[in-house]
Every structure is written in structure tokens, then in C-alpha cells.
């Protein structure tokens, strides 16, 4: 599998001036991605995700590294500067992503245990809850009909069809380096729509599949709109599209996993859209 392109650390602060209404800041520049938000007990949570290449330098002095990096986050750095750090920063090194076999004799893997993707968009808990809900229905039906093995194989197929596009989207979400010109334009196009809120937040809220909003057609439209508006050149648009396509193809190849085994293989077909 492919490793995440960033590492992430978070910390809590107290005595941060409150806003009414509460505001969540999600920021990204050419190097850093991060967010800040009010938390329980009057605390403020700040998180930053820096390029994986800088992990060793950061870990040589975590406290100093955290202060340096969080201070670089637009707006969030200014907010935490007015507060006081509580405890110590905690985080996650760059890690491998994976899509494992989902079920076997007497076991099922749900959520991050079965498929772990880039944590930047924060989807793990929602994935686990949605999968568990469907799994409960699957197990109940399978036990009642005496078809549990077949039902679990079908659930595995659904899990892969659902997870594969979210994997590539999350990997793009957490990719290091400046965002592509066409991706920024695609977000502008979404925000110009009457249903902007639903389209913008839909993938994160898991109400819309990411390709439905930021798939190849949306990227092509964004390339056309951006060049016609003079925001970037045709050469930049073509370069962005080529890099995005190559990255997604590389990640899809890395997601290939062993398929069903034993009786499950004989009773189920390979899920559509997922390589065998």
C-alpha cells in the first residue's frame, strides 16, 4: 500500500477567546494542512499535518516542532498564540494505508481494521458506524436464512465498492504540496452552485460519493473554466490533470487486495470497480 504523504499532530489549549457562534477553521497553504475548533470543557483543539519529509526534523524536538508548525497555520496559529497549551502534543507518523480482506471464518473487520485511508478528511469513525449498521443487518439476515457466509461475502463486496473511491479521495485530500490549480477551481465551481453546501460538504458527511463531486468530469470542467477565466494557463491545466490521473491510478493499483477465498469465492463475484 501507499504511505500517507503527511504526518499529523494535535494539541489542546485553554484560555482561547471564544467566538459566538463557534467557528471551525480548516486551512491549507502550499505546505501545511490543519484545522482548529472549540472542544469540550472550554478547550480549543488545534491540528496540523505537515509533509512526511519533515517528520524526522519535527521529532527531534516535538515541543519546539509543534510550536513552529502550528504557528505557521493561517489564523489557527494566531488563535492558539492567545491561549495556553494543555498537556503535550500527540500525533501520528506517516503510515501505510490498506484495504484488507473484510471477512473470513468467524471474523469480520470493520472500519479502520479493514481499510485504513489517509486520515486528513477524518472519515474513519463515520466509515465504521456505517459499515457496522449494514453488517448488523447482514448478520441478522444471514443467520435467519442460514446464508451467513454468502451474506458476508456480499457485504465484503459492498465494503470494497464503497471504500475504494473514498480511499483515492482521502489520499488526494491529504496529499503533500500545494493543491492543484484545477482542484481549487473545482471548489470554486461547487461554491458557485445553488446547492453549494450539500455538494461541498456531501463527501465529508458521506451523503455523496466523492467521484460524484470531484470526479474526472468535474476536473475537466474546472480546467476549462479556469483557463477561460485566466486563472491558470492551458499548460498548467493539462499538467494538473495528468498528475491527478497518474496519482489516482497509482493509488488504485496499490489498493488491490486478495479476493474471496474458499466457499466465499465460489459463491460471490468480484465487486464491480475493484480490481481482482
N, C-alpha and C positions, 0 to 999 in steps of 0.2 A: 504493500500500500504506500501511498504518498504521505509524507510528513506535513504537518501544518507549517505554514510559512511564517508564523508569528509565535511568540510566547506571550503569556498574559499574566499580569499581577493585579491584585486589588487590595484596597485598604479602606478602613473606616475612619471618619473624622467626626469630632464633636465641635460644638460652638460655631458651626457654619450658619451664616444668616439664612433664615427660611424665606421662601417666596410664597406668595399666595396669588394664584394657585401654584401648587408644586410643579416644578419643571424637571424634565429628564433631558439632559444634554447628550446627544450622540454625535461625536465629532470624528473627522478623519482629514488628515492632510497628506502630503506626499510621502510621509514616513510612518506616522502613528495613527492608530485607531483606538478609540476609547469612549467611555461614557461616564456620566456622573448623575446620581439621583438621590433623593431623600430615602432614608431607610427607617427601620423601626427605632423606637426609643430616642428619637431626635437626632440620630446619627445620619451621616452623609456617606454614601458609598461611591468610591472612585475606582475605575478600572482602566488600565492602559494595556494595549497589545502592540509590542514593538517587533521589528524584524528579527527572525530567528538568528540571523548572522550576528546580532548584538547580544545574544544570550550570555556568552562567557564573560563578556565585559560587565554586564549587569550583575551577574552572580559573584563577581569578585568583591563586591560591596553592595549588598542588596539594599540597605537603607539609603545609601548615597545614590544608587542607581534609581531607586524609586522616586526619590525627591527630584532628581534630574529629569526623569522621563515624565512624571505626572505634571511637573511644572511646564512642560512643553505642550501639553494638551490645550488647544484653544478653549477658552472660557473655563473649563473644568480646573485647570491649573490655577486660575485666578480665584476660583471659589474656595478650593482647599487651602490656599495660602492664608485665608482669613480664619481658618479653623485650627484644630489641634489633632494630630494623629493619635488614634486609639489602637493600641496593640502594635503588631508589626505587619508589614505587607506579606501577603500569601499569594501563591500563584502556581502556574503550570508551565513546565518547559515545553518546547516544541515536541509534539507527539505524533505517532503514526495513526492514520485513520484506517478504518477497515469496515468490511461488510462480511460478517461471518455466516456460517450455516446457522439457520434460525431454530431448527428443532431436530430431535432425534429420539431414540427410545427413552421415554421417561423424562425428557427435559425440553425446555423452550427458553430461548434468550430474548429478552425484551429490552427495548431502549438501547442505551449505550453498551450494554453487554453484548448485543448482537450486531449493532452497527454504530460506530463512533465516527463522527464527522467533525469538521472544523468547528470549534465552539464559538466562533465570533458572533454568529447570529443568535446564540442562546436558545437552541431548539431541543436540547436533549430531554428535558422533563416533559415537554409537550409531546414529543415523539413517544416516550414511554407510556404516558397516560392513554394516548390514542391507540397505541398498539395493544395495551392491556385490555382496554374496553372491547376491542374487536376479538382479542384472544379469548376473553371470558365467554363471549357468545359462541365462538368456535368450539371451545371445550364442552360447553353445555350441550350444543347440538350434536357433537361427535359422540359424547357419552350416551346421549339418549338414543341415537340411531345405531350405535355400535360401529361408527365410521371415524373414530377419533384420528387414526393415523392419516387417513385421506384428508380429513378436515384440516389437520395441522399442516399438511403439505400445501394445501390451498392457501392457508394463512401465510405460510412462508413466501409463496409466490406473490401474494398481495403486499407483504412487507417489502420485498425487493422492488416491485414496481413503484411503490410509494417512496421508498428511501433513495433509490438511485438518482433521480433528478434533484432531490434535496441535498444529496452529497455534493454534487457538482456546484450547486448554487452556494452552499456554505463555503466550499473551498474558494470560490471566486470572491465571496464576501470577505473572507479573511486573508486574501492574497496580499503579499507584501508589495511595496512600491506604490506609486501614485495611481489612482483609478484611471481607467481608460477614458479617453475623450467621449467615445460613443456611449459608454455606460453613464457618464454624467448627463449626456444629452437625453438618454432614455429616461432617466429620473425626471428631467425637466418635462419631457413629454407626458409622463404619468401625472405629474403635479398640475399640468395644464388641463387635465380632464375634469369633467363634472363629477366623476366617481373617484377622484384622486385619492381620498383617504382609504377607500376599500382596496384600490389597486396597489397603493404604496405599501400599506401595512398587511395586505392579504397574505403574502407568503410567510411573513413573520408570525402572523396569527394562525397560520395553517388553514386558512379558508380558501386560498388559491394556490395551485401548483406553481412553483417559481417559473417554469418554462412558459406558462400562460401569460406572464407579465414581462419577463426579461429573456424570452427565447430568441431564436435566430431572426424571426420576422421583426421583433421589436428592435433588435440591434441594427438591422438593415434600415429600418425607418429612421432610427436615430442618426445613423451615418448620413443619410440623405438630408435630414432636417438640419443637422449641424453644419454640413458643408454649404448648404444653401444659405444659411444664416451667417456664414463666415466665421464660425466659432473654431473651426479647425479645417485643415486642408483635405482634399480627397486622398492624398498620400497618407496622411495621418489616420484617416478613417479606415482605409484599406489595411494599414498596418495593425490597427487595433482589432479589426475583425479577424485578421489572420492569427494574431496572438491569442485572442479569446477562443477561437475554434480549436487551435492546437492545444491549449491548456485543457479545455473541456474533454477533448478526445484522449489526451494523456491520462486524465483523471478517470474517465470511464473505463479505460483499459486496466487501470490499477484496481478498479472495483470488482474485477472478475473474481468469482469465488467458486469453490466446488459446489456442484448442484446436488440434488437429492440423491440419497443412496438407498440401497435395499428396496424394500417394498414401496417406499415413497416414490422412488424413481420410476417404478413400473406403473404407478397409479396416477402420476401427475406429469404435466407437461412443463417445459421450461417457461417461466414467466415472460410475457412479451416485453421487448425492450431491454432485457437484461441478458448479457452475453452468457452463453453456456460454457 
